[in-house]
Structures are given as structure tokens and as C-alpha cells.
């Protein structure tokens, strides 16, 4: 099962190494208290999380910009819940969310052990659709920056996964070839299909147990990567 000829391992960041849902929940708890938003955090997150995923898909498809992403997902969530908020509060929550999100540092179980295992054997890299400054803050806060040779984000590359340009951009700065590279990520369309279309190998971090094609390599826990690498 071990994959031969791999020299470069590319990771997505959010929902793959950095536990976005957990850190996001802690952020909302903090900013709701700061702004005296009297709403059940559990109720909010149950609606927000699928709304956020829909907004990120629209952002990947260039249907909206990052301003609409940041504000629209909050506005739609409050509307779906039926909780009245004004535009000023939405603006303040959106700004504080971005400011405080990267201060939390929870990683998926097994992340540090995996990176310590891989680093002596491979060149490790990040490819993320997230915004440059908060992504670097997240990595620094969680003490994983030093494991990675390169970090490619959508703002620097000018396009978002699954656009082949960002994968080629990452290869170029890593001085890597597709045939010696593998991508690990949680988003089937953006990470897995995007990487495969450029010639990388890929492993789907399917911790949500999504339906996928049987020929796609997948794991449900990061420790399972040791079977392949």
C-alpha cells in the first residue's frame, strides 16, 4: 500500500491539519460574549457550518469576493435562525471573527505526530484557499510552521483550488514534479480532484464519511497516512 517515488507531500490546512470547526466554535463563543449576543452557540453553529461551506464553494467558484464571504455567511445564518441583528453588529462580528480565529490553535488528533514522522522523509508543503495573513497566524499559533518548506495560498497564487494554476504554482515554488507529489485534503472537489487533474497523487481526508469514488485513496484519521507514506 505504500506509495513509492513521492518526495513532496502537500497538505490543505483548514479541516485537514488545523481543526477549523473546533477553533471556529471557540471564536464564536468569545465574540458573542464580547458583543452580548444572546443566542445558543449550538443552535448557531448547527446552521452556520453548512452555510459557511456553501459560501466557501461560491468563493472557490469566483461567484463572490471575500467581503461577501465574511459578511454573507453571518447574515444568512442569523436570518435562517430568525435572530434579529443589524448590519453594524454583523460587521463587528465579522471583523472580530477574523481577528480572533487565528488565536486558537487546536489541531486534528495526530497532526504533530504525523508531521514529525513525515518531515525526515519528505518535503512538506501547504496549499490553502484561505487568506494569507490569518493562515500564517494559525500555523504560527499552533506551532507547525517550521515543518513546511513552502506555503501557497490563493491570494498569492491569484486563483483558488481546484484551479490547476494554484497547484502548478505550488509545484514551481517547491521545485517539485507532479509525479513525485501527493496532496492530502478534506475537500473532494478542491483538494483531491484538483490535484489529480494536475498529475499529483492524492489522499482524501474523509473524516466526515462523505460518499466518494471507490478508486480514491482515503483515510479517516491522520495516523492512517503512515500506511501510504
C-alpha positions in Angstrom: 0.0 0.0 0.0 3.0 2.3 0.4 3.3 4.9 -2.4 6.7 4.9 -4.0 8.6 7.8 -5.7 6.9 10.5 -3.6 9.2 13.3 -2.5 6.8 16.1 -1.8 3.7 16.0 0.4 1.2 18.9 0.1 -1.4 19.4 2.8 -4.5 21.5 2.9 -4.7 23.5 6.2 -8.2 24.1 7.4 -10.3 21.0 8.2 -7.2 18.8 7.4 -4.4 19.7 10.0 -5.9 22.8 11.7 -9.3 21.9 13.4 -11.3 24.6 11.9 -14.7 23.6 13.4 -13.4 23.5 16.9 -11.4 26.7 16.7 -14.3 28.4 14.9 -16.7 27.4 17.7 -14.4 28.8 20.3 -14.1 32.1 18.4 -17.9 32.5 18.1 -18.2 31.8 21.8 -15.7 34.6 22.5 -17.2 37.2 20.2 -20.8 36.5 21.1 -19.9 37.2 24.8 -17.9 40.3 23.8 -20.9 41.7 21.8 -23.6 40.4 24.2 -25.2 38.2 21.5 -27.8 36.2 23.4 -28.1 33.1 21.2 -27.4 29.4 21.8 -24.0 28.7 20.4 -25.1 25.1 19.5 -28.1 26.4 17.6 -26.0 29.0 15.8 -23.3 26.5 14.7 -25.8 23.9 13.5 -27.0 26.4 10.9 -23.7 28.3 10.3 -21.5 25.4 9.5 -23.4 24.2 6.3 -23.9 27.9 5.3 -20.2 28.5 5.6 -19.4 25.5 3.4 -21.8 26.8 0.8 -20.2 30.3 0.9 -16.7 28.8 0.6 -17.8 26.9 -2.5 -19.2 30.0 -4.1 -15.9 31.8 -3.2 -13.9 29.0 -4.8 -16.1 29.4 -7.9 -15.4 33.1 -8.0 -19.1 33.9 -7.5 -18.4 36.1 -4.5 -15.5 38.0 -3.1 -14.0 37.6 0.4 -16.1 40.6 1.8 -19.3 38.9 0.8 -18.0 35.6 2.2 -17.2 37.1 5.6 -20.5 39.0 5.9 -22.9 37.0 3.9 -22.4 33.7 5.9 -23.2 35.5 9.1 -26.2 37.4 7.7 -27.7 34.2 6.2 -27.2 32.3 9.4 -28.9 34.8 11.6 -31.8 35.1 9.0 -32.3 31.3 8.9 -32.4 31.2 12.7 -34.7 34.1 12.9 -32.4 36.1 15.2 -32.6 39.9 14.6 -29.3 41.6 14.1 -28.4 44.9 12.5 -25.7 45.5 9.9 -23.4 47.1 12.3 -23.4 44.1 14.6 -22.8 41.8 11.6 -19.9 44.0 10.6 -18.3 43.9 14.0 -18.8 40.2 14.5 -17.2 39.5 11.1 -14.2 41.7 11.8 -13.7 40.2 15.3 -14.1 36.7 13.9 -11.2 37.1 11.6 -9.1 38.8 14.3 -9.6 36.1 16.9 -10.0 32.9 14.9 -6.2 32.5 14.3 -5.5 32.9 18.0 -6.9 29.4 18.7 -4.6 26.6 17.9 -6.3 23.2 18.1 -5.1 20.7 15.5 -6.7 17.4 14.5 -5.7 14.5 16.6 -2.4 13.1 15.4 -1.2 16.1 13.5 2.1 16.8 15.3 2.9 13.1 15.5 2.3 12.8 11.7 4.4 15.8 10.8 7.3 14.6 13.0 7.1 11.2 11.2 7.0 12.7 7.7 9.5 15.6 8.0 12.7 13.5 7.9 11.4 11.6 4.8 9.7 14.2 2.6 9.5 17.9 1.8 6.3 19.1 3.3 4.1 21.9 1.9 0.8 23.7 2.3 -1.7 24.7 -0.3 -4.7 26.6 1.1 -7.6 28.6 -0.2 -7.5 30.7 3.0 -6.3 34.2 3.2 -2.6 34.8 3.6 -2.3 36.6 6.9 -4.8 34.6 9.0 -3.4 31.3 7.6 0.1 32.2 8.7 -1.2 33.3 12.1 -3.0 29.9 12.5 0.1 28.0 11.7 2.3 30.0 14.0 -0.1 29.8 16.9 -0.3 26.0 16.5 3.5 25.7 16.2 3.5 23.9 12.8 5.1 26.5 10.5 8.6 25.1 10.8 7.5 21.7 9.4 6.8 23.2 5.9 9.2 24.2 3.2 6.6 26.3 1.3 3.1 27.7 1.9 0.9 28.5 -1.1 -2.3 30.4 -0.6 -4.9 31.6 -3.0 -4.1 35.3 -2.6 -0.5 34.8 -3.7 -1.4 32.4 -6.5 -4.2 34.5 -7.7 -6.6 31.6 -8.0 -8.2 29.0 -5.7 -8.2 25.3 -5.7 -9.3 23.3 -7.7 -7.9 25.7 -10.4 -4.8 24.0 -11.8 -2.9 27.2 -11.7 -2.6 27.1 -7.9 -1.3 23.5 -8.0 1.3 24.4 -10.7 2.3 27.5 -8.7 2.9 25.3 -5.6 5.0 22.9 -7.6 7.1 25.7 -9.0 8.0 27.2 -5.7 8.6 23.8 -4.2 10.8 22.8 -7.2 8.7 19.6 -7.5 7.3 17.5 -10.3 3.6 16.2 -10.2 4.7 12.6 -10.4 6.7 12.9 -7.2 4.0 14.8 -5.3 0.9 13.9 -3.3 -2.0 16.1 -2.0 -3.8 15.4 1.3 -7.0 17.4 2.0 -10.6 17.2 3.2 -12.4 18.7 0.2 -13.0 16.2 -2.5 -13.5 18.7 -5.3 -10.9 21.3 -4.4 -8.1 19.2 -3.0 -8.5 15.7 -4.5 -9.9 16.3 -8.0 -7.9 19.5 -8.3 -4.6 17.7 -7.5 -5.3 14.6 -9.6 -6.1 16.8 -12.6 -2.6 18.2 -12.5 -0.9 14.9 -12.1 -0.4 14.7 -8.3 -1.4 11.6 -6.4 -3.9 12.4 -3.7 -5.4 11.1 -0.5 -8.8 12.2 0.7 -9.0 13.0 4.4 -12.6 11.8 4.7 -13.3 12.4 8.4 -16.9 13.3 7.6 -17.6 10.0 5.9 -18.7 11.5 2.6 -19.6 9.4 -0.3 -16.8 9.2 -2.9 -15.5 7.1 -5.8 -14.2 3.7 -4.7 -10.8 4.2 -6.5 -9.9 7.3 -4.5 -7.5 6.6 -1.7 -8.9 7.9 1.6 -8.3 8.0 5.3 -10.5 8.8 8.3 -7.7 9.6 10.8 -4.4 11.3 10.0 -2.4 8.4 11.5 -3.6 6.2 8.6 -1.3 8.2 6.3 1.6 6.1 7.7 0.3 3.2 5.7 0.9 5.2 2.5 3.9 7.3 3.2 
